[in-house]
Amino acid sequence: MASSTTTAKVRANDAKTKAELEAEIERLKSDVTKLKDQLSETGQRTYRSAQRAASSGLESVKARSEAAIEDIRGQAKDYEAQLEEAVREKPISSLAIAAGVGFVLALLTRR
């Protein structure tokens, strides 16, 4: 049989171990809370960074598309000026070409 001093020592060790485990559990809870907060903050920073990048990309695309539209408008004006000049230089040929194109389009739309 175990002596009373041995039993007392075992109980003291069990109490110490229980207190140590409870303290460790509290430390772990604190660590988990800190990690959760850090992950949340990191997620928010990442979201804001992605949002800024998307906005910047959108502005870049918008600027490039506006430049492309202006370029297309300029080209259209150039073609229009060339066409007007060609009509002035050769009005009868231009009229014949227009009539031919109209005739072909009429044939195509009938079908």
All heavy atoms as an XYZ file, in Angstrom:
841
protein
N       0.805     -1.172      0.000
C       0.000      0.000      0.000
C       0.861      1.253      0.000
O       1.945      1.267      0.525
C      -0.835     -0.013      1.262
C      -2.234      0.263      0.993
S      -2.997      0.602      2.529
C      -4.495     -0.072      2.259
N       0.351      2.295     -0.596
C       1.107      3.530     -0.678
C       1.007      4.259      0.644
O      -0.013      4.262      1.312
C       0.553      4.405     -1.780
N       2.090      4.882      0.977
C       2.096      5.621      2.237
C       1.339      6.925      2.046
O       1.099      7.382      0.926
C       3.535      5.880      2.694
O       4.150      6.777      1.806
N       0.986      7.543      3.141
C       0.213      8.778      3.062
C       1.046      9.914      2.486
O       0.533     10.798      1.818
C      -0.333      9.158      4.441
O       0.740      9.375      5.341
N       2.372      9.927      2.705
C       3.216     10.966      2.111
C       3.294     10.792      0.603
O       3.288     11.770     -0.142
C       4.649     10.933      2.688
O       5.011      9.619      3.017
C       4.807     11.873      3.803
N       3.363      9.571      0.132
C       3.406      9.334     -1.316
C       2.104      9.776     -1.957
O       2.092     10.404     -3.020
C       3.666      7.844     -1.601
O       4.808      7.432     -0.893
C       3.852      7.596     -3.074
N       0.998      9.452     -1.337
C      -0.306      9.845     -1.851
C      -0.424     11.368     -1.866
O      -0.948     11.950     -2.826
C      -1.429      9.242     -0.989
O      -1.245      7.832     -0.907
C      -2.788      9.537     -1.569
N       0.068     12.022     -0.852
C       0.019     13.485     -0.782
C       0.875     14.099     -1.885
O       0.496     15.095     -2.517
C       0.471     13.971      0.592
N       2.039     13.494     -2.145
C       2.914     13.995     -3.198
C       2.249     13.829     -4.564
O       2.311     14.720     -5.426
C       4.254     13.261     -3.190
C       5.164     13.670     -2.077
C       6.469     12.911     -2.175
C       7.397     13.264     -1.020
N       8.655     12.512     -1.088
N       1.585     12.685     -4.789
C       0.904     12.434     -6.056
C      -0.215     13.452     -6.252
O      -0.387     14.017     -7.329
C       0.367     10.986     -6.111
C      -0.571     10.789     -7.295
C       1.519     10.006     -6.184
N      -0.966     13.720     -5.162
C      -2.057     14.689     -5.259
C      -1.506     16.091     -5.529
O      -2.083     16.858     -6.299
C      -2.887     14.687     -3.985
C      -3.783     13.483     -3.899
C      -4.690     13.560     -2.707
N      -5.504     12.343     -2.619
C      -5.981     11.839     -1.512
N      -5.763     12.451     -0.364
N      -6.705     10.759     -1.535
N      -0.407     16.421     -4.911
C       0.203     17.738     -5.125
C       0.680     17.863     -6.565
O       0.507     18.898     -7.207
C       1.357     17.950     -4.151
N       1.297     16.783     -7.080
C       1.746     16.788     -8.477
C       0.563     16.888     -9.437
O       0.624     17.588    -10.444
C       2.560     15.533     -8.794
C       3.975     15.613     -8.269
O       4.479     16.695     -7.998
N       4.611     14.465     -8.123
N      -0.550     16.166     -9.109
C      -1.745     16.238     -9.946
C      -2.315     17.656     -9.950
O      -2.700     18.173    -11.002
C      -2.811     15.244     -9.463
C      -2.474     13.810     -9.834
O      -1.556     13.620    -10.668
O      -3.122     12.893     -9.297
N      -2.341     18.303     -8.806
C      -2.861     19.669     -8.714
C      -1.960     20.621     -9.489
O      -2.440     21.520    -10.199
C      -2.961     20.100     -7.249
N      -0.653     20.424     -9.360
C       0.303     21.270    -10.091
C       0.140     21.054    -11.593
O       0.103     22.000    -12.367
C       1.726     20.926     -9.640
C       2.782     21.778    -10.273
C       4.152     21.391     -9.765
C       5.239     22.176    -10.482
N       6.565     21.733    -10.098
N       0.021     19.817    -11.996
C      -0.141     19.500    -13.403
C      -1.437     20.090    -13.941
O      -1.474     20.645    -15.033
C      -0.122     17.967    -13.618
O       1.071     17.450    -13.083
C      -0.224     17.619    -15.077
N      -2.502     19.999    -13.159
C      -3.793     20.554    -13.572
C      -3.681     22.074    -13.729
O      -4.152     22.635    -14.722
C      -4.866     20.202    -12.557
C      -6.232     20.666    -12.953
C      -7.271     20.244    -11.930
C      -8.632     20.765    -12.331
N      -9.659     20.449    -11.346
N      -3.028     22.730    -12.782
C      -2.859     24.183    -12.861
C      -1.999     24.556    -14.066
O      -2.286     25.529    -14.770
C      -2.235     24.713    -11.571
N      -0.958     23.786    -14.341
C      -0.105     24.042    -15.492
C      -0.878     23.858    -16.793
O      -0.738     24.655    -17.734
C       1.116     23.120    -15.470
C       2.133     23.458    -14.405
C       3.249     22.425    -14.305
O       3.117     21.336    -14.922
O       4.222     22.703    -13.612
N      -1.693     22.812    -16.841
C      -2.502     22.575    -18.042
C      -3.504     23.699    -18.258
O      -3.693     24.165    -19.388
C      -3.226     21.233    -17.942
C      -2.348     19.986    -18.117
C      -3.173     18.736    -17.858
C      -1.754     19.948    -19.509
N      -4.134     24.161    -17.200
C      -5.093     25.256    -17.330
C      -4.388     26.529    -17.802
O      -4.907     27.262    -18.652
C      -5.814     25.488    -16.010
C      -6.828     24.399    -15.697
C      -7.473     24.563    -14.322
O      -7.019     25.431    -13.532
O      -8.429     23.837    -14.045
N      -3.198     26.777    -17.260
C      -2.431     27.958    -17.688
C      -2.035     27.826    -19.154
O      -2.106     28.795    -19.920
C      -1.194     28.130    -16.805
N      -1.629     26.648    -19.570
C      -1.254     26.408    -20.971
C      -2.459     26.581    -21.887
O      -2.355     27.155    -22.977
C      -0.665     25.004    -21.123
C      -0.152     24.679    -22.505
C       1.029     25.553    -22.929
O       1.761     26.071    -22.068
O       1.202     25.708    -24.149
N      -3.619     26.112    -21.455
C      -4.842     26.279    -22.250
C      -5.159     27.761    -22.413
O      -5.519     28.215    -23.506
C      -6.019     25.518    -21.603
C      -5.822     24.009    -21.791
C      -7.360     25.959    -22.196
C      -6.798     23.145    -21.029
N      -5.011     28.531    -21.353
C      -5.256     29.980    -21.440
C      -4.264     30.647    -22.392
O      -4.639     31.524    -23.177
C      -5.187     30.631    -20.051
C      -6.361     30.300    -19.163
C      -7.695     30.687    -19.775
O      -7.804     31.812    -20.315
O      -8.622     29.864    -19.734
N      -3.001     30.243    -22.349
C      -2.007     30.792    -23.273
C      -2.365     30.439    -24.719
O      -2.247     31.262    -25.627
C      -0.596     30.275    -22.931
C       0.041     30.979    -21.751
C       1.522     30.667    -21.652
N       1.794     29.242    -21.478
C       1.918     28.617    -20.298
N       1.783     29.297    -19.181
N       2.176     27.336    -20.248
N      -2.786     29.201    -24.915
C      -3.176     28.778    -26.265
C      -4.387     29.562    -26.766
O      -4.430     29.975    -27.928
C      -3.465     27.279    -26.297
C      -2.248     26.363    -26.203
C      -2.691     24.907    -26.049
C      -1.349     26.520    -27.403
N      -5.362     29.792    -25.888
C      -6.529     30.592    -26.274
C      -6.093     31.997    -26.678
O      -6.569     32.543    -27.671
C      -7.526     30.675    -25.124
C      -8.358     29.434    -24.917
C      -9.328     29.645    -23.772
C     -10.167     28.414    -23.495
N     -11.077     28.619    -22.351
N      -5.187     32.557    -25.901
C      -4.683     33.901    -26.204
C      -3.954     33.909    -27.547
O      -4.147     34.819    -28.359
C      -3.748     34.367    -25.085
O      -3.144     35.581    -25.415
N      -3.143     32.894    -27.779
C      -2.415     32.799    -29.054
C      -3.371     32.658    -30.233
O      -3.184     33.276    -31.289
C      -1.435     31.620    -29.033
C      -0.242     31.857    -28.126
O      -0.037     33.012    -27.706
O       0.484     30.872    -27.845
N      -4.404     31.848    -30.074
C      -5.387     31.652    -31.142
C      -6.109     32.968    -31.430
O      -6.340     33.333    -32.595
C      -6.380     30.527    -30.774
C      -7.584     30.525    -31.709
C      -5.682     29.178    -30.806
N      -6.457     33.707    -30.396
C      -7.119     34.998    -30.577
C      -6.207     35.966    -31.328
O      -6.645     36.670    -32.248
C      -7.524     35.592    -29.216
O      -8.397     34.675    -28.560
C      -8.224     36.921    -29.375
N      -4.927     36.004    -30.958
C      -3.971     36.877    -31.642
C      -3.838     36.484    -33.109
O      -3.809     37.346    -33.993
C      -2.604     36.819    -30.961
C      -2.554     37.531    -29.640
C      -1.179     37.383    -29.011
C      -1.139     37.964    -27.613
N       0.162     37.735    -26.957
N      -3.747     35.180    -33.384
C      -3.640     34.708    -34.765
C      -4.878     35.087    -35.573
O      -4.772     35.513    -36.729
C      -3.444     33.194    -34.797
C      -2.046     32.696    -34.488
C      -2.052     31.175    -34.371
C      -1.063     33.129    -35.549
N      -6.045     34.937    -34.954
C      -7.289     35.298    -35.638
C      -7.285     36.779    -36.000
O      -7.624     37.159    -37.118
C      -8.490     34.978    -34.748
C      -9.828     35.354    -35.370
C     -10.966     35.180    -34.393
C     -10.905     36.197    -33.314
N     -11.677     37.383    -33.411
N      -6.866     37.610    -35.058
C      -6.810     39.055    -35.313
C      -5.806     39.383    -36.411
O      -6.069     40.216    -37.282
C      -6.457     39.808    -34.032
C      -7.566     39.730    -32.989
O      -8.720     39.397    -33.353
O      -7.274     39.996    -31.796
N      -4.646     38.729    -36.381
C      -3.623     38.969    -37.407
C      -4.112     38.533    -38.786
O      -3.901     39.230    -39.781
C      -2.325     38.247    -37.056
C      -1.576     38.870    -35.903
C      -0.358     38.052    -35.497
O      -0.185     36.916    -35.934
N       0.477     38.632    -34.653
N      -4.773     37.383    -38.852
C      -5.308     36.903    -40.127
C      -6.384     37.845    -40.662
O      -6.438     38.128    -41.856
C      -5.871     35.493    -39.982
C      -4.850     34.378    -39.903
C      -5.538     33.053    -39.588
C      -4.066     34.268    -41.194
N      -7.219     38.327    -39.777
C      -8.261     39.266    -40.182
C      -7.639     40.547    -40.736
O      -8.051     41.042    -41.788
C      -9.157     39.585    -38.991
O     -10.102     40.560    -39.331
N      -6.643     41.063    -40.049
C      -5.978     42.290    -40.502
C      -5.271     42.070    -41.837
O      -5.355     42.902    -42.740
C      -4.959     42.739    -39.449
C      -4.302     44.054    -39.753
C      -3.348     44.480    -38.657
O      -3.645     44.249    -37.479
O      -2.294     45.033    -39.006
N      -4.613     40.927    -41.969
C      -3.928     40.611    -43.222
C      -4.932     40.482    -44.364
O      -4.693     40.974    -45.470
C      -3.125     39.300    -43.074
O      -2.169     39.469    -42.032
C      -2.411     38.946    -44.359
N      -6.052     39.858    -44.098
C      -7.096     39.724    -45.114
C      -7.636     41.073    -45.552
O      -7.845     41.310    -46.737
N      -7.839     41.958    -44.587
C      -8.342     43.292    -44.924
C      -7.323     44.071    -45.746
O      -7.675     44.746    -46.714
C      -8.692     44.065    -43.649
C      -9.925     43.538    -42.954
C     -10.180     44.236    -41.635
O      -9.386     45.053    -41.180
N     -11.292     43.906    -41.001
N      -6.032     43.959    -45.378
C      -4.994     44.648    -46.147
C      -4.931     44.100    -47.567
O      -4.803     44.854    -48.532
C      -3.632     44.504    -45.470
C      -3.388     45.586    -44.440
C      -1.945     45.573    -43.979
N      -1.937     44.949    -42.674
C      -1.128     43.988    -42.274
N      -0.199     43.534    -43.064
N      -1.213     43.472    -41.080
N      -5.016     42.785    -47.690
C      -4.973     42.156    -49.010
C      -6.167     42.599    -49.853
O      -6.024     42.901    -51.037
C      -4.962     40.623    -48.874
O      -3.837     40.241    -48.074
C      -4.885     39.942    -50.216
N      -7.335     42.663    -49.241
C      -8.539     43.100    -49.950
C      -8.374     44.534    -50.434
O      -8.679     44.845    -51.591
C      -9.758     42.974    -49.034
C     -11.007     43.583    -49.612
C     -11.714     42.927    -50.618
C     -11.480     44.806    -49.163
C     -12.851     43.477    -51.164
C     -12.618     45.361    -49.710
C     -13.306     44.700    -50.695
O     -14.429     45.255    -51.231
N      -7.907     45.409    -49.546
C      -7.728     46.809    -49.938
C      -6.688     46.935    -51.054
O      -6.851     47.719    -51.985
C      -7.322     47.650    -48.726
C      -8.474     47.906    -47.759
C      -8.111     48.941    -46.714
N      -6.997     48.568    -45.878
C      -7.085     47.970    -44.695
N      -8.270     47.662    -44.199
N      -5.998     47.678    -43.992
N      -5.623     46.153    -50.965
C      -4.585     46.191    -51.996
C      -5.148     45.711    -53.337
O      -4.893     46.318    -54.381
C      -3.411     45.311    -51.573
O      -2.445     45.241    -52.573
N      -5.923     44.642    -53.319
C      -6.529     44.128    -54.553
C      -7.523     45.135    -55.120
O      -7.605     45.321    -56.339
C      -7.227     42.799    -54.276
N      -8.254     45.802    -54.237
C      -9.215     46.798    -54.687
C      -8.498     47.976    -55.356
O      -8.930     48.455    -56.404
C     -10.027     47.284    -53.485
C     -11.239     48.104    -53.842
C     -12.059     48.453    -52.613
O     -11.530     48.565    -51.510
N     -13.349     48.626    -52.795
N      -7.381     48.416    -54.756
C      -6.614     49.507    -55.366
C      -6.053     49.079    -56.720
O      -6.073     49.843    -57.677
C      -5.473     49.942    -54.437
C      -5.909     50.845    -53.309
C      -4.709     51.462    -52.604
N      -3.797     50.482    -52.050
C      -3.880     49.954    -50.837
N      -4.845     50.314    -50.032
N      -2.996     49.078    -50.417
N      -5.549     47.855    -56.802
C      -4.991     47.366    -58.066
C      -6.075     47.288    -59.138
O      -5.851     47.650    -60.290
C      -4.343     45.997    -57.859
N      -7.262     46.827    -58.751
C      -8.363     46.728    -59.711
C      -8.778     48.118    -60.187
O      -9.022     48.331    -61.378
C      -9.551     46.000    -59.089
N      -8.853     49.070    -59.266
C      -9.225     50.433    -59.645
C      -8.191     51.034    -60.589
O      -8.527     51.682    -61.575
C      -9.358     51.316    -58.405
O     -10.444     50.907    -57.631
N      -6.931     50.797    -60.269
C      -5.854     51.306    -61.114
C      -5.926     50.676    -62.503
O      -5.773     51.359    -63.514
C      -4.500     51.008    -60.470
O      -3.455     51.363    -61.325
N      -6.166     49.372    -62.544
C      -6.282     48.674    -63.822
C      -7.469     49.177    -64.616
O      -7.391     49.338    -65.836
N      -8.570     49.441    -63.930
C      -9.760     49.951    -64.598
C      -9.497     51.323    -65.201
O      -9.885     51.596    -66.342
C     -10.926     50.020    -63.614
C     -12.253     50.521    -64.155
C     -12.768     49.579    -65.238
C     -13.261     50.641    -63.039
N      -8.822     52.178    -64.446
C      -8.495     53.509    -64.965
C      -7.580     53.402    -66.185
O      -7.740     54.140    -67.155
C      -7.836     54.357    -63.876
C      -8.774     54.760    -62.769
C      -9.932     55.600    -63.243
O      -9.726     56.468    -64.117
O     -11.056     55.390    -62.753
N      -6.633     52.478    -66.133
C      -5.715     52.288    -67.249
C      -6.466     51.816    -68.492
O      -6.244     52.319    -69.600
C      -4.641     51.270    -66.867
O      -3.824     50.966    -67.956
N      -7.356     50.857    -68.317
C      -8.146     50.345    -69.444
C      -9.038     51.454    -70.002
O      -9.178     51.603    -71.223
C      -8.989     49.124    -69.001
C     -10.043     48.769    -70.030
C      -8.093     47.930    -68.735
N      -9.626     52.231    -69.110
C     -10.492     53.329    -69.546
C      -9.698     54.341    -70.370
O     -10.156     54.774    -71.431
C     -11.103     54.004    -68.327
C     -12.083     55.084    -68.653
C     -12.682     55.687    -67.389
C     -13.588     56.852    -67.701
N     -14.132     57.467    -66.494
N      -8.511     54.697    -69.902
C      -7.685     55.669    -70.632
C      -7.278     55.125    -72.001
O      -7.326     55.847    -73.000
C      -6.452     56.023    -69.813
N      -6.890     53.841    -72.036
C      -6.492     53.250    -73.325
C      -7.663     53.155    -74.282
O      -7.523     53.396    -75.489
C      -5.893     51.867    -73.103
C      -4.507     51.906    -72.499
C      -3.850     50.564    -72.558
N      -4.744     49.528    -72.069
C      -4.408     48.570    -71.252
N      -3.178     48.470    -70.816
N      -5.289     47.676    -70.847
N      -8.851     52.828    -73.768
C     -10.016     52.717    -74.664
C     -10.415     54.098    -75.193
O     -10.789     54.219    -76.357
C     -11.192     52.053    -73.950
O     -11.651     52.841    -72.869
N     -10.320     55.121    -74.355
C     -10.625     56.471    -74.833
C      -9.631     56.907    -75.903
O     -10.013     57.525    -76.903
C     -10.630     57.455    -73.664
C     -11.842     57.305    -72.756
C     -11.774     58.184    -71.527
O     -10.724     58.831    -71.286
O     -12.771     58.222    -70.785
N      -8.363     56.559    -75.708
C      -7.341     56.896    -76.717
C      -7.616     56.141    -78.016
O      -7.478     56.706    -79.111
C      -5.953     56.562    -76.188
N      -8.034     54.884    -77.907
C      -8.335     54.094    -79.105
C      -9.542     54.670    -79.844
O      -9.555     54.735    -81.084
C      -8.596     52.640    -78.724
N     -10.549     55.105    -79.087
C     -11.737     55.705    -79.715
C     -11.361     56.973    -80.461
O     -11.811     57.211    -81.598
C     -12.830     55.972    -78.657
C     -13.439     54.645    -78.205
C     -13.912     56.891    -79.206
C     -14.374     54.758    -77.020
N     -10.531     57.797    -79.837
C     -10.093     59.032    -80.502
C      -9.289     58.717    -81.763
O      -9.432     59.387    -82.786
C      -9.260     59.893    -79.546
C     -10.087     60.568    -78.481
C     -11.165     61.462    -79.050
O     -10.885     62.221    -80.005
O     -12.307     61.388    -78.547
N      -8.468     57.681    -81.696
C      -7.685     57.268    -82.873
C      -8.610     56.806    -83.996
O      -8.419     57.174    -85.163
C      -6.713     56.159    -82.476
C      -5.759     55.804    -83.595
O      -5.259     56.739    -84.262
O      -5.504     54.597    -83.793
N      -9.617     56.029    -83.645
C     -10.575     55.542    -84.651
C     -11.348     56.712    -85.256
O     -11.576     56.757    -86.481
C     -11.535     54.508    -84.027
C     -10.757     53.220    -83.710
C     -12.714     54.219    -84.936
C     -11.529     52.220    -82.885
N     -11.732     57.676    -84.423
C     -12.435     58.854    -84.950
C     -11.549     59.619    -85.933
O     -12.013     60.075    -86.975
C     -12.842     59.775    -83.808
C     -14.050     59.311    -83.060
C     -14.462     60.295    -81.990
N     -15.591     59.768    -81.248
C     -15.857     60.080    -79.998
N     -15.092     60.925    -79.338
N     -16.906     59.562    -79.388
N     -10.290     59.755    -85.598
C      -9.351     60.446    -86.491
C      -9.209     59.724    -87.812
O      -9.201     60.354    -88.887
N      -9.108     58.389    -87.744
C      -9.003     57.607    -88.977
C     -10.275     57.729    -89.809
O     -10.212     57.826    -91.047
C      -8.731     56.140    -88.642
C      -7.340     55.889    -88.106
C      -7.137     54.424    -87.731
O      -8.016     53.595    -87.891
N      -5.943     54.117    -87.239
N     -11.427     57.722    -89.150
C     -12.689     57.841    -89.880
C     -12.770     59.198    -90.589
O     -13.227     59.280    -91.740
C     -13.871     57.668    -88.928
N     -12.320     60.251    -89.910
C     -12.323     61.573    -90.548
C     -11.370     61.606    -91.746
O     -11.675     62.216    -92.774
C     -11.935     62.649    -89.535
C     -13.032     62.941    -88.539
C     -12.625     64.020    -87.569
C     -13.746     64.249    -86.555
N     -13.411     65.284    -85.585
N     -10.230     60.933    -91.617
C      -9.288     60.868    -92.747
C      -9.911     60.139    -93.935
O      -9.794     60.587    -95.084
C      -7.994     60.164    -92.331
C      -7.154     60.987    -91.373
O      -7.396     62.217    -91.261
O      -6.243     60.399    -90.738
N     -10.575     58.995    -93.657
C     -11.221     58.243    -94.738
C     -12.325     59.076    -95.381
O     -12.510     59.063    -96.598
C     -11.792     56.917    -94.233
C     -10.739     55.904    -93.858
C     -10.877     55.137    -92.703
C      -9.627     55.690    -94.647
C      -9.921     54.206    -92.347
C      -8.662     54.765    -94.305
C      -8.819     54.017    -93.143
O      -7.876     53.099    -92.799
N     -13.072     59.801    -94.552
C     -14.143     60.641    -95.079
C     -13.573     61.729    -96.004
O     -14.112     61.968    -97.093
C     -14.911     61.292    -93.929
C     -16.071     62.152    -94.375
C     -16.783     62.821    -93.205
O     -16.339     62.682    -92.048
O     -17.781     63.511    -93.468
N     -12.480     62.335    -95.580
C     -11.856     63.380    -96.414
C     -11.347     62.784    -97.722
O     -11.500     63.392    -98.795
C     -10.712     64.039    -95.645
N     -10.752     61.589    -97.669
C     -10.260     60.931    -98.885
C     -11.425     60.607    -99.827
O     -11.321     60.775   -101.049
C      -9.503     59.659    -98.532
C      -8.164     59.891    -97.885
C      -7.517     58.578    -97.433
O      -8.059     57.501    -97.640
N      -6.344     58.691    -96.822
N     -12.522     60.140    -99.238
C     -13.694     59.800   -100.046
C     -14.275     61.050   -100.705
O     -14.616     61.032   -101.904
C     -14.750     59.115    -99.182
C     -16.018     58.638    -99.898
C     -15.665     57.591   -100.956
C     -17.002     58.069    -98.905
N     -14.378     62.122    -99.959
C     -14.889     63.374   -100.532
C     -13.995     63.851   -101.673
O     -14.489     64.300   -102.719
C     -14.969     64.460    -99.452
C     -16.121     64.300    -98.497
C     -16.143     65.377    -97.419
O     -15.327     66.334    -97.492
O     -16.971     65.264    -96.513
N     -12.706     63.735   -101.470
C     -11.767     64.168   -102.514
C     -11.908     63.289   -103.758
O     -11.902     63.785   -104.893
C     -10.334     64.126   -101.992
C      -9.336     64.747   -102.955
C      -7.946     64.825   -102.360
O      -7.833     64.967   -101.129
O      -6.982     64.728   -103.140
N     -12.067     61.987   -103.558
C     -12.222     61.074   -104.694
C     -13.509     61.371   -105.444
O     -13.542     61.329   -106.687
C     -12.211     59.624   -104.207
N     -14.579     61.691   -104.728
C     -15.857     62.002   -105.373
C     -15.732     63.300   -106.168
O     -16.268     63.423   -107.274
C     -16.995     62.085   -104.328
C     -18.263     62.668   -104.930
C     -17.266     60.705   -103.742
N     -15.020     64.279   -105.626
C     -14.845     65.555   -106.342
C     -14.000     65.366   -107.607
O     -14.257     66.011   -108.634
C     -14.170     66.580   -105.430
C     -15.108     67.191   -104.442
C     -14.487     68.397   -103.735
N     -15.375     68.838   -102.683
C     -15.130     68.752   -101.399
N     -13.993     68.257   -100.970
N     -16.005     69.182   -100.518
N     -12.985     64.516   -107.514
C     -12.110     64.306   -108.670
C     -12.797     63.499   -109.761
O     -12.603     63.761   -110.950
C     -10.821     63.595   -108.238
C      -9.878     64.465   -107.444
C      -8.632     63.714   -106.973
O      -8.443     62.538   -107.362
O      -7.858     64.307   -106.211
N     -13.582     62.482   -109.372
C     -14.221     61.602   -110.356
C     -15.685     61.402   -109.962
O     -16.068     60.325   -109.490
C     -13.498     60.259   -110.400
C     -12.036     60.380   -110.763
C     -11.366     59.027   -110.752
C      -9.880     59.217   -111.041
N      -9.168     57.958   -110.998
N     -16.519     62.371   -110.200
C     -17.912     62.260   -109.757
C     -18.701     61.185   -110.498
O     -19.512     60.485   -109.902
C     -18.507     63.647   -110.025
C     -17.586     64.301   -110.987
C     -16.254     63.664   -110.810
N     -18.455     61.007   -111.783
C     -19.218     60.012   -112.547
C     -18.820     58.598   -112.129
O     -19.675     57.738   -111.934
C     -19.030     60.234   -114.066
C     -19.619     61.597   -114.401
C     -19.648     59.102   -114.862
C     -19.760     61.920   -115.834
N     -17.542     58.361   -111.943
C     -17.084     57.038   -111.487
C     -17.643     56.743   -110.098
O     -18.084     55.624   -109.805
C     -15.561     56.985   -111.428
O     -15.006     57.175   -112.701
N     -17.646     57.744   -109.268
C     -18.159     57.569   -107.908
C     -19.639     57.240   -107.929
O     -20.106     56.373   -107.177
C     -17.940     58.840   -107.088
O     -16.568     59.140   -106.989
N     -20.383     57.911   -108.782
C     -21.812     57.651   -108.908
C     -22.057     56.241   -109.425
O     -22.935     55.539   -108.923
C     -22.451     58.689   -109.839
C     -23.961     58.620   -109.990
C     -24.636     58.851   -108.654
C     -24.427     59.650   -111.004
N     -21.261     55.809   -110.395
C     -21.414     54.453   -110.944
C     -21.089     53.403   -109.883
O     -21.798     52.390   -109.756
C     -20.505     54.280   -112.156
N     -20.051     53.643   -109.105
C     -19.692     52.698   -108.036
C     -20.800     52.641   -106.989
O     -21.188     51.551   -106.533
C     -18.343     53.086   -107.401
C     -17.208     52.852   -108.400
C     -18.093     52.311   -106.116
C     -15.867     53.402   -107.941
N     -21.326     53.788   -106.597
C     -22.405     53.831   -105.606
C     -23.635     53.091   -106.118
O     -24.285     52.347   -105.377
C     -22.749     55.279   -105.270
N     -23.970     53.267   -107.384
C     -25.121     52.568   -107.960
C     -24.882     51.067   -107.970
O     -25.776     50.274   -107.657
C     -25.389     53.085   -109.367
N     -23.675     50.657   -108.310
C     -23.347     49.222   -108.329
C     -23.427     48.608   -106.933
O     -23.981     47.518   -106.753
N     -22.898     49.304   -105.968
C     -22.950     48.800   -104.582
C     -24.404     48.729   -104.116
O     -24.818     47.754   -103.481
C     -22.099     49.698   -103.644
C     -22.351     49.370   -102.186
C     -20.622     49.561   -103.971
N     -25.200     49.739   -104.461
C     -26.620     49.732   -104.080
C     -27.356     48.566   -104.716
O     -28.185     47.922   -104.083
N     -27.033     48.286   -105.990
C     -27.664     47.174   -106.693
C     -27.321     45.842   -106.036
O     -28.198     45.001   -105.810
C     -27.244     47.175   -108.171
C     -27.855     46.089   -108.962
C     -29.201     46.145   -109.327
C     -27.093     44.986   -109.371
C     -29.757     45.128   -110.084
C     -27.658     43.967   -110.118
C     -29.005     44.038   -110.473
N     -26.046     45.662   -105.700
C     -25.617     44.404   -105.049
C     -26.284     44.251   -103.693
O     -26.754     43.158   -103.327
C     -24.078     44.359   -104.945
C     -23.609     43.211   -104.064
C     -23.437     44.267   -106.302
N     -26.347     45.321   -102.937
C     -26.992     45.253   -101.624
C     -28.473     44.936   -101.754
O     -29.033     44.187   -100.949
C     -26.797     46.563   -100.857
C     -25.391     46.811   -100.317
C     -25.304     48.179    -99.662
C     -25.002     45.741    -99.309
N     -29.127     45.501   -102.777
C     -30.550     45.209   -103.006
C     -30.738     43.732   -103.328
O     -31.692     43.096   -102.850
C     -31.089     46.090   -104.123
N     -29.857     43.177   -104.152
C     -29.943     41.739   -104.461
C     -29.752     40.893   -103.209
O     -30.443     39.884   -103.024
C     -28.911     41.353   -105.522
C     -29.167     41.845   -106.937
C     -27.978     41.461   -107.855
C     -30.449     41.249   -107.490
N     -28.823     41.265   -102.394
C     -28.534     40.478   -101.180
C     -29.693     40.547   -100.168
O     -29.967     39.559    -99.482
C     -27.246     40.979   -100.519
C     -25.955     40.684   -101.285
C     -24.771     41.329   -100.583
C     -25.729     39.175   -101.395
N     -30.331     41.678   -100.080
C     -31.404     41.806    -99.089
C     -32.709     41.162    -99.533
O     -33.566     40.880    -98.700
C     -31.670     43.287    -98.758
O     -31.976     44.013    -99.945
C     -30.492     43.911    -98.040
N     -32.864     40.898   -100.823
C     -34.073     40.242   -101.317
C     -34.112     38.787   -100.891
O     -35.173     38.222   -100.690
C     -34.149     40.299   -102.830
C     -34.638     41.603   -103.350
C     -34.870     41.466   -104.825
N     -35.072     42.796   -105.404
C     -35.270     42.992   -106.670
N     -35.268     41.971   -107.515
N     -35.454     44.204   -107.128
N     -32.991     38.159   -100.791
C     -32.943     36.710   -100.511
C     -33.227     36.403    -99.105
O     -33.226     36.789    -98.130
C     -31.579     36.165   -100.877
C     -31.383     36.219   -102.351
C     -30.072     35.640   -102.727
N     -29.869     35.811   -104.155
C     -28.974     35.170   -104.824
N     -28.222     34.295   -104.239
N     -28.851     35.364   -106.096
